[in-house]
Amino acid sequence: MKQLITCDFLGVEIYRKYTYILPASISAKHLKEIAPALSSFCLKLCRSEKIGFPEEEGYIPQGFRVNVWSDKRGAARAVEMLVHKIRGEAFKTELPMPEFDRVPPAPVVKDLSKAVIALVTSGGIVPKGNPDKLESHNASKYLKYDIANVEDLKSGEYETAHGGYDPVYANDDPDRILPLDEARKLEKERIIGKLFDYYYVTVGNTTAVASAVRYGKNIGEELKKAGVNGVILTST
């Protein structure tokens, strides 16, 4: 049986797929407003009654797709929704798309020849043997490695921990994912001022958006404090 909790919308992305969450106020003084709905839902769970859709029961959508029977073909329903949309009338999509925050781009680096540039990747490049146990999917952390005296990511010394793509070519030449060799060339040619002494890595494969946002903010704060002016961010 699934758990049931109330929530003030903190941590919803982490828990909503594994439990029923009923929205509530952050203040206890509004508990009397949610108590009836909470009690009713608890009774349904205890009685093993069928739980309806989120809009029927009042819990936060869990992101699951469920097949249901309809008396109209999909094409007919799609045309009806299109007509309503063209007319400016209310309609409800059968497949809501996820909504993501829009992040404004950072200002351009005005003089790369004096800039400190860092390497960051979600491609899972780690030292051979993955000593810090970076997960192959749904990463619970990001890692930081010293490359101050490293010119090239050699096969046999570095590898990928990523489980979402064929690792053969990445393990053959890890620079294909984290281009340290080319970044060193830019540094020697004074196209960039200096390459930051550490690189950051995580795995994007099925990692929760909320986790990725947290990793990005933390890494960004560390880099700003270290005086880094720009980032080369690579994926797979």
Secondary structure, 3 states (H helix, E strand, C coil): CCEEEEECCCCHHHHCCCEEEEECCCCHHHHHHHHHHHHHHHHHHHCCCCCCCHHHHCCCCCCCCCCCCCCCCHHHHHHHHHHHHHHCCCCCCCCCCCCCCCCCCCCCCCCHHHCEEEEEECECEEECCCCCCCCCCCCCCCEEEECCCCCCCCECCEEECCCCCCCHHHHHCHHHCCCHHHHHHHHHCCCCCEEEEEEEECECCCCCHHHHHHHHHHHHHHHHHCCCCEEEEECC
